[in-house]
């Protein structure tokens, strides 16, 4: 079977485990501060980045649909979703989207502030080397969701003899400061082995 094969370097290019959602991450060094992890998740994290297009040739006679020269990319919709099974005051504030925290009290607001938007990172193990060594570094896939805001609302599902579940959906947003900047970035870093 000539074409029923696997790439020879398959394991070098696989993302494994559930990963984490964090508020900060340093992709140049691979540094993740434990305190920046938003919460423990259940069922993994789903990220989607969907472009929306216009076909400027759709109403032109004799022009086939999807003529590449007349296709325009209008915008991207970038979202991260999943379920948290742990929550802190800071996490609850993020989930409520527009809210203020005072001690243990989270007070939702009816208006958005610029400070309600914050960057979010989805980081997962990548490649056959996914532990830091003496000189080697773990591989990772990281998605930087820019100007994210909770668009799924605050949700809590309880259950008999089970953990509470906090479903989430964060959406990246464009900014007037840089309207051409797409609200997500991707980093794929191969792990490196310790020097011999």
Rosetta constraint file for C-alpha pairs under 8 A:
AtomPair CA 1 CA 5 HARMONIC 7.87 0.50
AtomPair CA 6 CA 10 HARMONIC 6.92 0.50
AtomPair CA 9 CA 13 HARMONIC 7.09 0.50
AtomPair CA 10 CA 14 HARMONIC 6.83 0.50
AtomPair CA 11 CA 127 HARMONIC 6.04 0.50
AtomPair CA 11 CA 128 HARMONIC 5.69 0.50
AtomPair CA 12 CA 126 HARMONIC 7.57 0.50
AtomPair CA 12 CA 127 HARMONIC 4.15 0.50
AtomPair CA 12 CA 128 HARMONIC 5.11 0.50
AtomPair CA 12 CA 129 HARMONIC 7.88 0.50
AtomPair CA 12 CA 190 HARMONIC 7.36 0.50
AtomPair CA 13 CA 126 HARMONIC 6.75 0.50
AtomPair CA 13 CA 127 HARMONIC 5.13 0.50
AtomPair CA 13 CA 128 HARMONIC 7.80 0.50
AtomPair CA 13 CA 190 HARMONIC 7.88 0.50
AtomPair CA 14 CA 126 HARMONIC 5.76 0.50
AtomPair CA 14 CA 127 HARMONIC 5.45 0.50
AtomPair CA 14 CA 128 HARMONIC 7.80 0.50
AtomPair CA 15 CA 124 HARMONIC 6.66 0.50
AtomPair CA 15 CA 125 HARMONIC 5.75 0.50
AtomPair CA 15 CA 126 HARMONIC 4.40 0.50
AtomPair CA 15 CA 127 HARMONIC 6.55 0.50
AtomPair CA 15 CA 140 HARMONIC 7.70 0.50
AtomPair CA 15 CA 141 HARMONIC 7.08 0.50
AtomPair CA 16 CA 124 HARMONIC 6.86 0.50
AtomPair CA 16 CA 125 HARMONIC 5.50 0.50
AtomPair CA 16 CA 126 HARMONIC 6.13 0.50
AtomPair CA 17 CA 124 HARMONIC 6.84 0.50
AtomPair CA 17 CA 125 HARMONIC 6.60 0.50
AtomPair CA 18 CA 43 HARMONIC 7.65 0.50
AtomPair CA 18 CA 44 HARMONIC 4.80 0.50
AtomPair CA 18 CA 45 HARMONIC 6.81 0.50
AtomPair CA 18 CA 124 HARMONIC 6.61 0.50
AtomPair CA 19 CA 44 HARMONIC 7.33 0.50
AtomPair CA 19 CA 45 HARMONIC 7.70 0.50
AtomPair CA 19 CA 122 HARMONIC 7.03 0.50
AtomPair CA 19 CA 123 HARMONIC 5.38 0.50
AtomPair CA 19 CA 124 HARMONIC 3.98 0.50
AtomPair CA 19 CA 125 HARMONIC 6.53 0.50
AtomPair CA 20 CA 37 HARMONIC 6.69 0.50
AtomPair CA 20 CA 38 HARMONIC 7.98 0.50
AtomPair CA 20 CA 39 HARMONIC 7.97 0.50
AtomPair CA 20 CA 40 HARMONIC 7.57 0.50
AtomPair CA 20 CA 41 HARMONIC 7.65 0.50
AtomPair CA 20 CA 45 HARMONIC 7.96 0.50
AtomPair CA 20 CA 121 HARMONIC 7.98 0.50
AtomPair CA 20 CA 122 HARMONIC 5.79 0.50
AtomPair CA 20 CA 123 HARMONIC 5.44 0.50
AtomPair CA 20 CA 124 HARMONIC 6.53 0.50
AtomPair CA 21 CA 37 HARMONIC 5.80 0.50
AtomPair CA 21 CA 38 HARMONIC 5.81 0.50
AtomPair CA 21 CA 39 HARMONIC 7.21 0.50
AtomPair CA 21 CA 120 HARMONIC 6.97 0.50
AtomPair CA 21 CA 121 HARMONIC 5.52 0.50
AtomPair CA 21 CA 122 HARMONIC 4.65 0.50
AtomPair CA 21 CA 123 HARMONIC 6.49 0.50
AtomPair CA 22 CA 36 HARMONIC 5.11 0.50
AtomPair CA 22 CA 37 HARMONIC 4.15 0.50
AtomPair CA 22 CA 38 HARMONIC 5.24 0.50
AtomPair CA 22 CA 120 HARMONIC 5.96 0.50
AtomPair CA 22 CA 121 HARMONIC 5.07 0.50
AtomPair CA 22 CA 122 HARMONIC 6.56 0.50
AtomPair CA 22 CA 123 HARMONIC 7.73 0.50
AtomPair CA 23 CA 36 HARMONIC 5.24 0.50
AtomPair CA 23 CA 37 HARMONIC 6.57 0.50
AtomPair CA 23 CA 38 HARMONIC 6.75 0.50
AtomPair CA 23 CA 118 HARMONIC 7.75 0.50
AtomPair CA 23 CA 119 HARMONIC 6.28 0.50
AtomPair CA 23 CA 120 HARMONIC 4.87 0.50
AtomPair CA 23 CA 121 HARMONIC 5.98 0.50
AtomPair CA 24 CA 32 HARMONIC 7.17 0.50
AtomPair CA 24 CA 33 HARMONIC 7.51 0.50
AtomPair CA 24 CA 36 HARMONIC 5.86 0.50
AtomPair CA 24 CA 119 HARMONIC 7.61 0.50
AtomPair CA 24 CA 120 HARMONIC 6.95 0.50
AtomPair CA 24 CA 121 HARMONIC 6.59 0.50
AtomPair CA 25 CA 30 HARMONIC 7.19 0.50
AtomPair CA 25 CA 31 HARMONIC 6.11 0.50
AtomPair CA 25 CA 32 HARMONIC 5.19 0.50
AtomPair CA 25 CA 33 HARMONIC 7.33 0.50
AtomPair CA 25 CA 121 HARMONIC 6.80 0.50
AtomPair CA 26 CA 30 HARMONIC 5.44 0.50
AtomPair CA 26 CA 31 HARMONIC 5.14 0.50
AtomPair CA 26 CA 32 HARMONIC 6.70 0.50
AtomPair CA 27 CA 31 HARMONIC 7.03 0.50
AtomPair CA 27 CA 142 HARMONIC 7.54 0.50
AtomPair CA 27 CA 187 HARMONIC 7.19 0.50
AtomPair CA 30 CA 137 HARMONIC 7.77 0.50
AtomPair CA 30 CA 138 HARMONIC 7.66 0.50
AtomPair CA 30 CA 140 HARMONIC 7.69 0.50
AtomPair CA 32 CA 36 HARMONIC 7.43 0.50
AtomPair CA 33 CA 37 HARMONIC 7.37 0.50
AtomPair CA 38 CA 87 HARMONIC 7.95 0.50
AtomPair CA 38 CA 91 HARMONIC 6.11 0.50
AtomPair CA 39 CA 84 HARMONIC 6.04 0.50
AtomPair CA 39 CA 85 HARMONIC 7.21 0.50
AtomPair CA 39 CA 86 HARMONIC 5.39 0.50
AtomPair CA 39 CA 87 HARMONIC 6.04 0.50
AtomPair CA 39 CA 88 HARMONIC 7.82 0.50
AtomPair CA 39 CA 91 HARMONIC 7.19 0.50
AtomPair CA 40 CA 84 HARMONIC 5.57 0.50
AtomPair CA 40 CA 85 HARMONIC 5.63 0.50
AtomPair CA 40 CA 86 HARMONIC 5.41 0.50
AtomPair CA 41 CA 45 HARMONIC 7.54 0.50
AtomPair CA 41 CA 82 HARMONIC 7.20 0.50
AtomPair CA 41 CA 83 HARMONIC 5.47 0.50
AtomPair CA 41 CA 84 HARMONIC 4.26 0.50
AtomPair CA 41 CA 85 HARMONIC 5.53 0.50
AtomPair CA 41 CA 86 HARMONIC 7.40 0.50
AtomPair CA 42 CA 82 HARMONIC 7.47 0.50
AtomPair CA 42 CA 83 HARMONIC 5.65 0.50
AtomPair CA 42 CA 84 HARMONIC 6.23 0.50
AtomPair CA 42 CA 85 HARMONIC 6.38 0.50
AtomPair CA 43 CA 82 HARMONIC 7.06 0.50
AtomPair CA 43 CA 83 HARMONIC 6.99 0.50
AtomPair CA 44 CA 82 HARMONIC 6.44 0.50
AtomPair CA 44 CA 83 HARMONIC 7.66 0.50
AtomPair CA 45 CA 80 HARMONIC 6.83 0.50
AtomPair CA 45 CA 81 HARMONIC 5.85 0.50
AtomPair CA 45 CA 82 HARMONIC 4.90 0.50
AtomPair CA 45 CA 83 HARMONIC 7.61 0.50
AtomPair CA 45 CA 122 HARMONIC 7.93 0.50
AtomPair CA 46 CA 80 HARMONIC 5.57 0.50
AtomPair CA 46 CA 81 HARMONIC 5.16 0.50
AtomPair CA 46 CA 82 HARMONIC 6.09 0.50
AtomPair CA 47 CA 78 HARMONIC 7.40 0.50
AtomPair CA 47 CA 79 HARMONIC 5.65 0.50
AtomPair CA 47 CA 80 HARMONIC 4.38 0.50
AtomPair CA 47 CA 81 HARMONIC 6.47 0.50
AtomPair CA 48 CA 77 HARMONIC 7.83 0.50
AtomPair CA 48 CA 78 HARMONIC 5.70 0.50
AtomPair CA 48 CA 79 HARMONIC 5.39 0.50
AtomPair CA 48 CA 80 HARMONIC 6.59 0.50
AtomPair CA 49 CA 76 HARMONIC 6.47 0.50
AtomPair CA 49 CA 77 HARMONIC 5.56 0.50
AtomPair CA 49 CA 78 HARMONIC 4.23 0.50
AtomPair CA 49 CA 79 HARMONIC 6.48 0.50
AtomPair CA 50 CA 76 HARMONIC 5.54 0.50
AtomPair CA 50 CA 77 HARMONIC 5.16 0.50
AtomPair CA 50 CA 78 HARMONIC 6.41 0.50
AtomPair CA 51 CA 73 HARMONIC 6.89 0.50
AtomPair CA 51 CA 74 HARMONIC 7.46 0.50
AtomPair CA 51 CA 75 HARMONIC 5.81 0.50
AtomPair CA 51 CA 76 HARMONIC 4.31 0.50
AtomPair CA 51 CA 77 HARMONIC 6.30 0.50
AtomPair CA 52 CA 73 HARMONIC 6.08 0.50
AtomPair CA 52 CA 74 HARMONIC 5.62 0.50
AtomPair CA 52 CA 75 HARMONIC 5.48 0.50
AtomPair CA 52 CA 76 HARMONIC 6.14 0.50
AtomPair CA 52 CA 77 HARMONIC 7.81 0.50
AtomPair CA 53 CA 71 HARMONIC 6.91 0.50
AtomPair CA 53 CA 72 HARMONIC 5.57 0.50
AtomPair CA 53 CA 73 HARMONIC 4.50 0.50
AtomPair CA 53 CA 74 HARMONIC 5.32 0.50
AtomPair CA 53 CA 75 HARMONIC 7.37 0.50
AtomPair CA 54 CA 71 HARMONIC 5.93 0.50
AtomPair CA 54 CA 72 HARMONIC 5.22 0.50
AtomPair CA 54 CA 73 HARMONIC 6.45 0.50
AtomPair CA 54 CA 74 HARMONIC 6.63 0.50
AtomPair CA 55 CA 65 HARMONIC 7.53 0.50
AtomPair CA 55 CA 66 HARMONIC 6.28 0.50
AtomPair CA 55 CA 67 HARMONIC 7.66 0.50
AtomPair CA 55 CA 70 HARMONIC 6.04 0.50
AtomPair CA 55 CA 71 HARMONIC 4.74 0.50
AtomPair CA 55 CA 72 HARMONIC 6.45 0.50
AtomPair CA 56 CA 70 HARMONIC 5.20 0.50
AtomPair CA 56 CA 71 HARMONIC 6.15 0.50
AtomPair CA 56 CA 72 HARMONIC 7.44 0.50
AtomPair CA 57 CA 63 HARMONIC 6.05 0.50
AtomPair CA 57 CA 64 HARMONIC 7.49 0.50
AtomPair CA 57 CA 65 HARMONIC 6.86 0.50
AtomPair CA 57 CA 66 HARMONIC 7.43 0.50
AtomPair CA 57 CA 67 HARMONIC 6.88 0.50
AtomPair CA 57 CA 70 HARMONIC 5.77 0.50
AtomPair CA 57 CA 71 HARMONIC 7.66 0.50
AtomPair CA 58 CA 63 HARMONIC 7.09 0.50
AtomPair CA 58 CA 64 HARMONIC 7.51 0.50
AtomPair CA 58 CA 65 HARMONIC 5.85 0.50
AtomPair CA 58 CA 66 HARMONIC 7.65 0.50
AtomPair CA 59 CA 63 HARMONIC 8.00 0.50
AtomPair CA 63 CA 67 HARMONIC 7.32 0.50
AtomPair CA 66 CA 70 HARMONIC 7.42 0.50
AtomPair CA 66 CA 71 HARMONIC 6.48 0.50
AtomPair CA 67 CA 71 HARMONIC 6.38 0.50
AtomPair CA 75 CA 182 HARMONIC 7.69 0.50
AtomPair CA 76 CA 182 HARMONIC 6.71 0.50
AtomPair CA 76 CA 183 HARMONIC 7.48 0.50
AtomPair CA 77 CA 171 HARMONIC 7.41 0.50
AtomPair CA 77 CA 172 HARMONIC 7.16 0.50
AtomPair CA 77 CA 183 HARMONIC 7.98 0.50
AtomPair CA 78 CA 145 HARMONIC 7.35 0.50
AtomPair CA 78 CA 171 HARMONIC 5.73 0.50
AtomPair CA 78 CA 172 HARMONIC 5.38 0.50
AtomPair CA 78 CA 173 HARMONIC 7.94 0.50
AtomPair CA 78 CA 183 HARMONIC 6.82 0.50
AtomPair CA 78 CA 184 HARMONIC 6.71 0.50
AtomPair CA 79 CA 145 HARMONIC 7.88 0.50
AtomPair CA 79 CA 169 HARMONIC 6.67 0.50
AtomPair CA 79 CA 170 HARMONIC 5.52 0.50
AtomPair CA 79 CA 171 HARMONIC 4.41 0.50
AtomPair CA 79 CA 172 HARMONIC 6.30 0.50
AtomPair CA 80 CA 168 HARMONIC 7.95 0.50
AtomPair CA 80 CA 169 HARMONIC 5.61 0.50
AtomPair CA 80 CA 170 HARMONIC 5.17 0.50
AtomPair CA 80 CA 171 HARMONIC 6.56 0.50
AtomPair CA 81 CA 167 HARMONIC 7.53 0.50
AtomPair CA 81 CA 168 HARMONIC 5.34 0.50
AtomPair CA 81 CA 169 HARMONIC 4.25 0.50
AtomPair CA 81 CA 170 HARMONIC 6.33 0.50
AtomPair CA 82 CA 167 HARMONIC 5.82 0.50
AtomPair CA 82 CA 168 HARMONIC 5.52 0.50
AtomPair CA 82 CA 169 HARMONIC 6.82 0.50
AtomPair CA 83 CA 165 HARMONIC 6.19 0.50
AtomPair CA 83 CA 166 HARMONIC 5.34 0.50
AtomPair CA 83 CA 167 HARMONIC 4.22 0.50
AtomPair CA 83 CA 168 HARMONIC 5.80 0.50
AtomPair CA 84 CA 165 HARMONIC 5.91 0.50
AtomPair CA 84 CA 166 HARMONIC 4.92 0.50
AtomPair CA 84 CA 167 HARMONIC 6.21 0.50
AtomPair CA 84 CA 168 HARMONIC 7.24 0.50
AtomPair CA 85 CA 163 HARMONIC 6.59 0.50
AtomPair CA 85 CA 164 HARMONIC 6.06 0.50
AtomPair CA 85 CA 165 HARMONIC 5.02 0.50
AtomPair CA 85 CA 166 HARMONIC 6.21 0.50
AtomPair CA 86 CA 164 HARMONIC 7.90 0.50
AtomPair CA 86 CA 165 HARMONIC 7.83 0.50
AtomPair CA 86 CA 166 HARMONIC 7.86 0.50
AtomPair CA 87 CA 91 HARMONIC 5.56 0.50
AtomPair CA 87 CA 92 HARMONIC 6.37 0.50
AtomPair CA 87 CA 166 HARMONIC 7.87 0.50
AtomPair CA 88 CA 92 HARMONIC 6.09 0.50
AtomPair CA 89 CA 93 HARMONIC 6.18 0.50
AtomPair CA 89 CA 101 HARMONIC 7.21 0.50
AtomPair CA 89 CA 104 HARMONIC 6.52 0.50
AtomPair CA 89 CA 105 HARMONIC 7.75 0.50
AtomPair CA 89 CA 106 HARMONIC 7.05 0.50
AtomPair CA 90 CA 94 HARMONIC 6.37 0.50
AtomPair CA 90 CA 101 HARMONIC 7.73 0.50
AtomPair CA 91 CA 95 HARMONIC 6.21 0.50
AtomPair CA 92 CA 96 HARMONIC 6.09 0.50
AtomPair CA 92 CA 106 HARMONIC 7.39 0.50
AtomPair CA 92 CA 154 HARMONIC 7.45 0.50
AtomPair CA 93 CA 97 HARMONIC 6.45 0.50
AtomPair CA 93 CA 98 HARMONIC 7.42 0.50
AtomPair CA 93 CA 99 HARMONIC 5.71 0.50
AtomPair CA 93 CA 100 HARMONIC 6.82 0.50
AtomPair CA 93 CA 101 HARMONIC 6.86 0.50
AtomPair CA 93 CA 106 HARMONIC 6.41 0.50
AtomPair CA 94 CA 98 HARMONIC 7.88 0.50
AtomPair CA 94 CA 99 HARMONIC 7.95 0.50
AtomPair CA 94 CA 116 HARMONIC 7.65 0.50
AtomPair CA 94 CA 149 HARMONIC 7.43 0.50
AtomPair CA 94 CA 150 HARMONIC 6.41 0.50
AtomPair CA 95 CA 150 HARMONIC 5.39 0.50
AtomPair CA 95 CA 152 HARMONIC 7.73 0.50
AtomPair CA 95 CA 153 HARMONIC 6.07 0.50
AtomPair CA 95 CA 154 HARMONIC 5.14 0.50
AtomPair CA 95 CA 168 HARMONIC 6.76 0.50
AtomPair CA 96 CA 108 HARMONIC 6.60 0.50
AtomPair CA 96 CA 150 HARMONIC 6.77 0.50
AtomPair CA 96 CA 153 HARMONIC 5.75 0.50
AtomPair CA 96 CA 154 HARMONIC 5.08 0.50
AtomPair CA 97 CA 108 HARMONIC 7.99 0.50
AtomPair CA 97 CA 112 HARMONIC 7.96 0.50
AtomPair CA 97 CA 116 HARMONIC 6.30 0.50
AtomPair CA 97 CA 149 HARMONIC 5.95 0.50
AtomPair CA 97 CA 150 HARMONIC 4.98 0.50
AtomPair CA 97 CA 151 HARMONIC 7.17 0.50
AtomPair CA 97 CA 153 HARMONIC 7.04 0.50
AtomPair CA 98 CA 108 HARMONIC 5.75 0.50
AtomPair CA 98 CA 109 HARMONIC 5.27 0.50
AtomPair CA 98 CA 110 HARMONIC 7.06 0.50
AtomPair CA 98 CA 111 HARMONIC 6.59 0.50
AtomPair CA 98 CA 112 HARMONIC 5.50 0.50
AtomPair CA 98 CA 113 HARMONIC 7.27 0.50
AtomPair CA 98 CA 116 HARMONIC 6.01 0.50
AtomPair CA 99 CA 106 HARMONIC 6.41 0.50
AtomPair CA 99 CA 107 HARMONIC 5.29 0.50
AtomPair CA 99 CA 108 HARMONIC 3.98 0.50
AtomPair CA 99 CA 109 HARMONIC 5.12 0.50
AtomPair CA 99 CA 116 HARMONIC 7.78 0.50
AtomPair CA 100 CA 106 HARMONIC 5.65 0.50
AtomPair CA 100 CA 107 HARMONIC 5.20 0.50
AtomPair CA 100 CA 108 HARMONIC 6.41 0.50
AtomPair CA 100 CA 109 HARMONIC 7.38 0.50
AtomPair CA 101 CA 105 HARMONIC 5.75 0.50
AtomPair CA 101 CA 106 HARMONIC 4.57 0.50
AtomPair CA 101 CA 107 HARMONIC 6.40 0.50
AtomPair CA 102 CA 106 HARMONIC 6.51 0.50
AtomPair CA 112 CA 116 HARMONIC 6.54 0.50
AtomPair CA 113 CA 117 HARMONIC 7.69 0.50
AtomPair CA 116 CA 149 HARMONIC 6.82 0.50
AtomPair CA 117 CA 147 HARMONIC 4.91 0.50
AtomPair CA 117 CA 148 HARMONIC 5.33 0.50
AtomPair CA 117 CA 149 HARMONIC 5.27 0.50
AtomPair CA 118 CA 146 HARMONIC 6.94 0.50
AtomPair CA 118 CA 147 HARMONIC 4.83 0.50
AtomPair CA 118 CA 148 HARMONIC 5.24 0.50
AtomPair CA 118 CA 149 HARMONIC 6.88 0.50
AtomPair CA 119 CA 144 HARMONIC 7.03 0.50
AtomPair CA 119 CA 145 HARMONIC 5.68 0.50
AtomPair CA 119 CA 146 HARMONIC 4.66 0.50
AtomPair CA 119 CA 147 HARMONIC 5.06 0.50
AtomPair CA 119 CA 148 HARMONIC 5.50 0.50
AtomPair CA 120 CA 144 HARMONIC 6.01 0.50
AtomPair CA 120 CA 145 HARMONIC 5.03 0.50
AtomPair CA 120 CA 146 HARMONIC 6.58 0.50
AtomPair CA 120 CA 147 HARMONIC 7.79 0.50
AtomPair CA 120 CA 148 HARMONIC 6.36 0.50
AtomPair CA 121 CA 142 HARMONIC 6.65 0.50
AtomPair CA 121 CA 143 HARMONIC 5.58 0.50
AtomPair CA 121 CA 144 HARMONIC 4.74 0.50
AtomPair CA 121 CA 145 HARMONIC 6.00 0.50
AtomPair CA 122 CA 142 HARMONIC 5.57 0.50
AtomPair CA 122 CA 143 HARMONIC 5.08 0.50
AtomPair CA 122 CA 144 HARMONIC 6.72 0.50
AtomPair CA 122 CA 145 HARMONIC 7.87 0.50
AtomPair CA 123 CA 140 HARMONIC 6.74 0.50
AtomPair CA 123 CA 141 HARMONIC 5.75 0.50
AtomPair CA 123 CA 142 HARMONIC 4.34 0.50
AtomPair CA 123 CA 143 HARMONIC 6.46 0.50
AtomPair CA 124 CA 140 HARMONIC 5.57 0.50
AtomPair CA 124 CA 141 HARMONIC 5.32 0.50
AtomPair CA 124 CA 142 HARMONIC 6.45 0.50
AtomPair CA 125 CA 130 HARMONIC 5.83 0.50
AtomPair CA 125 CA 138 HARMONIC 7.59 0.50
AtomPair CA 125 CA 139 HARMONIC 6.16 0.50
AtomPair CA 125 CA 140 HARMONIC 4.67 0.50
AtomPair CA 125 CA 141 HARMONIC 6.44 0.50
AtomPair CA 126 CA 130 HARMONIC 6.25 0.50
AtomPair CA 126 CA 138 HARMONIC 7.69 0.50
AtomPair CA 126 CA 139 HARMONIC 4.84 0.50
AtomPair CA 126 CA 140 HARMONIC 4.39 0.50
AtomPair CA 126 CA 141 HARMONIC 5.88 0.50
AtomPair CA 126 CA 188 HARMONIC 7.89 0.50
AtomPair CA 126 CA 189 HARMONIC 7.48 0.50
AtomPair CA 126 CA 190 HARMONIC 6.92 0.50
AtomPair CA 126 CA 191 HARMONIC 7.33 0.50
AtomPair CA 127 CA 139 HARMONIC 5.70 0.50
AtomPair CA 127 CA 140 HARMONIC 7.34 0.50
AtomPair CA 127 CA 190 HARMONIC 6.03 0.50
AtomPair CA 127 CA 191 HARMONIC 6.13 0.50
AtomPair CA 128 CA 139 HARMONIC 7.84 0.50
AtomPair CA 128 CA 191 HARMONIC 7.11 0.50
AtomPair CA 129 CA 137 HARMONIC 7.61 0.50
AtomPair CA 129 CA 138 HARMONIC 5.46 0.50
AtomPair CA 129 CA 139 HARMONIC 6.00 0.50
AtomPair CA 129 CA 190 HARMONIC 7.76 0.50
AtomPair CA 129 CA 191 HARMONIC 4.83 0.50
AtomPair CA 129 CA 192 HARMONIC 6.56 0.50
AtomPair CA 129 CA 193 HARMONIC 6.92 0.50
AtomPair CA 130 CA 137 HARMONIC 7.54 0.50
AtomPair CA 130 CA 138 HARMONIC 4.11 0.50
AtomPair CA 130 CA 139 HARMONIC 5.25 0.50
AtomPair CA 130 CA 140 HARMONIC 7.37 0.50
AtomPair CA 130 CA 191 HARMONIC 6.31 0.50
AtomPair CA 131 CA 137 HARMONIC 6.66 0.50
AtomPair CA 131 CA 138 HARMONIC 4.62 0.50
AtomPair CA 131 CA 139 HARMONIC 7.76 0.50
AtomPair CA 132 CA 136 HARMONIC 5.75 0.50
AtomPair CA 132 CA 137 HARMONIC 4.44 0.50
AtomPair CA 132 CA 138 HARMONIC 4.88 0.50
AtomPair CA 133 CA 137 HARMONIC 6.15 0.50
AtomPair CA 133 CA 138 HARMONIC 7.82 0.50
AtomPair CA 133 CA 193 HARMONIC 7.21 0.50
AtomPair CA 133 CA 194 HARMONIC 5.90 0.50
AtomPair CA 134 CA 194 HARMONIC 6.08 0.50
AtomPair CA 135 CA 193 HARMONIC 7.35 0.50
AtomPair CA 135 CA 194 HARMONIC 4.79 0.50
AtomPair CA 135 CA 195 HARMONIC 6.17 0.50
AtomPair CA 136 CA 191 HARMONIC 7.35 0.50
AtomPair CA 136 CA 192 HARMONIC 4.87 0.50
AtomPair CA 136 CA 193 HARMONIC 4.49 0.50
AtomPair CA 136 CA 194 HARMONIC 4.15 0.50
AtomPair CA 136 CA 195 HARMONIC 6.90 0.50
AtomPair CA 137 CA 191 HARMONIC 5.55 0.50
AtomPair CA 137 CA 192 HARMONIC 5.17 0.50
AtomPair CA 137 CA 193 HARMONIC 6.81 0.50
AtomPair CA 137 CA 194 HARMONIC 7.79 0.50
AtomPair CA 138 CA 190 HARMONIC 7.53 0.50
AtomPair CA 138 CA 191 HARMONIC 4.55 0.50
AtomPair CA 138 CA 192 HARMONIC 6.56 0.50
AtomPair CA 139 CA 188 HARMONIC 7.76 0.50
AtomPair CA 139 CA 189 HARMONIC 5.17 0.50
AtomPair CA 139 CA 190 HARMONIC 4.58 0.50
AtomPair CA 139 CA 191 HARMONIC 3.59 0.50
AtomPair CA 139 CA 192 HARMONIC 7.15 0.50
AtomPair CA 140 CA 187 HARMONIC 7.78 0.50
AtomPair CA 140 CA 188 HARMONIC 6.04 0.50
AtomPair CA 140 CA 189 HARMONIC 5.28 0.50
AtomPair CA 140 CA 190 HARMONIC 6.78 0.50
AtomPair CA 140 CA 191 HARMONIC 7.28 0.50
AtomPair CA 141 CA 186 HARMONIC 7.46 0.50
AtomPair CA 141 CA 187 HARMONIC 5.66 0.50
AtomPair CA 141 CA 188 HARMONIC 4.58 0.50
AtomPair CA 141 CA 189 HARMONIC 6.36 0.50
AtomPair CA 142 CA 186 HARMONIC 5.92 0.50
AtomPair CA 142 CA 187 HARMONIC 5.02 0.50
AtomPair CA 142 CA 188 HARMONIC 6.54 0.50
AtomPair CA 143 CA 184 HARMONIC 6.87 0.50
AtomPair CA 143 CA 185 HARMONIC 5.77 0.50
AtomPair CA 143 CA 186 HARMONIC 4.72 0.50
AtomPair CA 143 CA 187 HARMONIC 6.35 0.50
AtomPair CA 144 CA 184 HARMONIC 5.35 0.50
AtomPair CA 144 CA 185 HARMONIC 5.01 0.50
AtomPair CA 144 CA 186 HARMONIC 6.35 0.50
AtomPair CA 145 CA 171 HARMONIC 7.67 0.50
AtomPair CA 145 CA 172 HARMONIC 5.43 0.50
AtomPair CA 145 CA 183 HARMONIC 6.09 0.50
AtomPair CA 145 CA 184 HARMONIC 4.57 0.50
AtomPair CA 145 CA 185 HARMONIC 6.79 0.50
AtomPair CA 146 CA 172 HARMONIC 5.22 0.50
AtomPair CA 146 CA 173 HARMONIC 6.43 0.50
AtomPair CA 146 CA 174 HARMONIC 7.81 0.50
AtomPair CA 146 CA 183 HARMONIC 4.80 0.50
AtomPair CA 146 CA 184 HARMONIC 5.49 0.50
AtomPair CA 146 CA 185 HARMONIC 7.95 0.50
AtomPair CA 147 CA 172 HARMONIC 5.33 0.50
AtomPair CA 147 CA 173 HARMONIC 5.15 0.50
AtomPair CA 147 CA 174 HARMONIC 7.13 0.50
AtomPair CA 147 CA 175 HARMONIC 7.73 0.50
AtomPair CA 147 CA 183 HARMONIC 6.95 0.50
AtomPair CA 148 CA 170 HARMONIC 5.83 0.50
AtomPair CA 148 CA 171 HARMONIC 5.15 0.50
AtomPair CA 148 CA 172 HARMONIC 4.20 0.50
AtomPair CA 148 CA 173 HARMONIC 6.05 0.50
AtomPair CA 149 CA 170 HARMONIC 5.30 0.50
AtomPair CA 149 CA 171 HARMONIC 5.50 0.50
AtomPair CA 149 CA 172 HARMONIC 6.64 0.50
AtomPair CA 149 CA 173 HARMONIC 7.72 0.50
AtomPair CA 150 CA 168 HARMONIC 7.09 0.50
AtomPair CA 150 CA 169 HARMONIC 5.68 0.50
AtomPair CA 150 CA 170 HARMONIC 4.38 0.50
AtomPair CA 150 CA 171 HARMONIC 6.41 0.50
AtomPair CA 151 CA 169 HARMONIC 5.72 0.50
AtomPair CA 151 CA 170 HARMONIC 5.71 0.50
AtomPair CA 151 CA 171 HARMONIC 6.25 0.50
AtomPair CA 152 CA 167 HARMONIC 7.74 0.50
AtomPair CA 152 CA 168 HARMONIC 5.71 0.50
AtomPair CA 152 CA 169 HARMONIC 4.68 0.50
AtomPair CA 152 CA 170 HARMONIC 6.98 0.50
AtomPair CA 153 CA 168 HARMONIC 7.21 0.50
AtomPair CA 153 CA 169 HARMONIC 7.65 0.50
AtomPair CA 154 CA 166 HARMONIC 7.39 0.50
AtomPair CA 154 CA 167 HARMONIC 7.61 0.50
AtomPair CA 154 CA 168 HARMONIC 7.41 0.50
AtomPair CA 155 CA 165 HARMONIC 7.88 0.50
AtomPair CA 155 CA 166 HARMONIC 5.33 0.50
AtomPair CA 155 CA 167 HARMONIC 5.71 0.50
AtomPair CA 155 CA 168 HARMONIC 7.42 0.50
AtomPair CA 156 CA 164 HARMONIC 6.52 0.50
AtomPair CA 156 CA 165 HARMONIC 5.60 0.50
AtomPair CA 156 CA 166 HARMONIC 4.76 0.50
AtomPair CA 156 CA 167 HARMONIC 7.00 0.50
AtomPair CA 157 CA 164 HARMONIC 5.59 0.50
AtomPair CA 157 CA 165 HARMONIC 5.04 0.50
AtomPair CA 157 CA 166 HARMONIC 6.51 0.50
AtomPair CA 158 CA 162 HARMONIC 7.17 0.50
AtomPair CA 158 CA 163 HARMONIC 6.67 0.50
AtomPair CA 158 CA 164 HARMONIC 4.51 0.50
AtomPair CA 158 CA 165 HARMONIC 6.44 0.50
AtomPair CA 159 CA 163 HARMONIC 6.82 0.50
AtomPair CA 159 CA 164 HARMONIC 6.73 0.50
AtomPair CA 172 CA 183 HARMONIC 5.19 0.50
AtomPair CA 172 CA 184 HARMONIC 6.80 0.50
AtomPair CA 173 CA 183 HARMONIC 5.42 0.50
AtomPair CA 174 CA 178 HARMONIC 7.50 0.50
AtomPair CA 174 CA 179 HARMONIC 5.96 0.50
AtomPair CA 174 CA 180 HARMONIC 7.85 0.50
AtomPair CA 174 CA 181 HARMONIC 6.73 0.50
AtomPair CA 174 CA 182 HARMONIC 6.45 0.50
AtomPair CA 174 CA 183 HARMONIC 5.52 0.50
AtomPair CA 175 CA 179 HARMONIC 5.34 0.50
AtomPair CA 175 CA 181 HARMONIC 7.75 0.50
